[in-house]
């Protein structure tokens, strides 16, 4: 074999090895890029899912933080009250934490796990973790029978259905505070604040009696007039 042939063969082999190395390098880079992109998408889904999933429900409570005035109004109308308190759709926990600081044994129910974990951390940081509890739960799957004070930041689409649920579950000594939107058929005991900071206070004894009267009317058969019989 001539020197020229050896040189050409050696050059061809070197070029082949170089192409193989370049192909492997591109393959590894592709795997790395795919892994990073896939991991980013998984992380994005993990963060976004708790916020997006509740919005896909037929009726949901969007997370809109309570204003300072709303928190103050809630505490003002409940200042003469004690015992247990629940915030339905507790968000970042500010109502629950503020209530605990005023002597309530306060609980919050929230669908978004990130907000629940943040609320627990915030309660610990504020020093009220022993008198607060936060739960990841759907309000329609929870009984509120144990609570004597209820706070709800609802939306109009859910308030009528929530009336029935609370009227059937709460004790007659309970008080319900609605923020932003009032209940459609209940008559408030009194209100506090104005505009978006308005809160409506309802007495369970009143709305439970209305429910019972309504149920009585539905279950009592109507008397039909019957013609007199003649001998």
Secondary structure, 3 states (H helix, E strand, C coil): CCHHHHHHHHHHHHHHHHHHHHHHHHHHHHHHHHHHHHHHHHHHHHHHHHHHHHHCCCCCCCCCCCCHHHHHHHHHHCCCCCCEEEEECCCCCHHHHHHHHCCCEEEEEECCHHHHHHHHHHHHHHCCHHHEEEEECCHHHCCCCCCCEEEEECCHHHHHHHHHHHHHHCCCCCEEEEECCCCCCCCCCEEECCHHHCEEEEEHHHHHHHHHHHHHHHHCCCCCCCCCCCC
